[in-house]
Amino acid sequence: MKLSELQSILESQPDKFPRFILPDGDHVPAHFHLTEVGHVAKNFIDCGGTIRKTESSVLQLWVNDGDADHRLNAGKMARILALGERVLPHYDLEVEVEYDDYAISQFPITGFKTSGNHIDFTMTAKHTDCLAKEKCGVGDNSCACEPSAAACC
């Protein structure tokens, strides 16, 4: 989901409460705080030698168990996102939610639906992948690289 779409959804239903549904079906606890709105640019070279760049907006959710009565409505969340204008190059960035349960993870938002007084945002897991399969001879999870192939695997 693009940040502009998330902003629009939140602004159109300011009195509802956002819920973030983890890939396993659990929810981020309702008393989360939105503590960061960030721009992340990743410049890298893949194992086949291609230079690549990805960009996203990362929203950090933090849970303070000493503040279990805290609730962030969609209007307040939209206002916090608007503060991101100072660090975001544009609002056409994909959104990832950074959250830690036992390890810090980032989850792309894949969709939403309204449910009662909530807006449920579904998230998916991120996975590693080989971006140069055609150069490495990798297909269907099997690696055909020769041990002498320095550029891949």
Buried (B, 14 or more C-beta within 10 A) or exposed (E): BBBBBBBEBBBEBEEBBBBBBBBEEEEBBBBBBBEBBBBEEEEEEBBBEEEEEEBBBBBBBEBEEEEEEEEBBBEBBBEBBBEBEEEBEEBEBBBBBBBEEEEEBBBBBEEBEEEEEBBBBBBEEEEEEBBBBEBBBBEEEEEEBEEEBEEBB
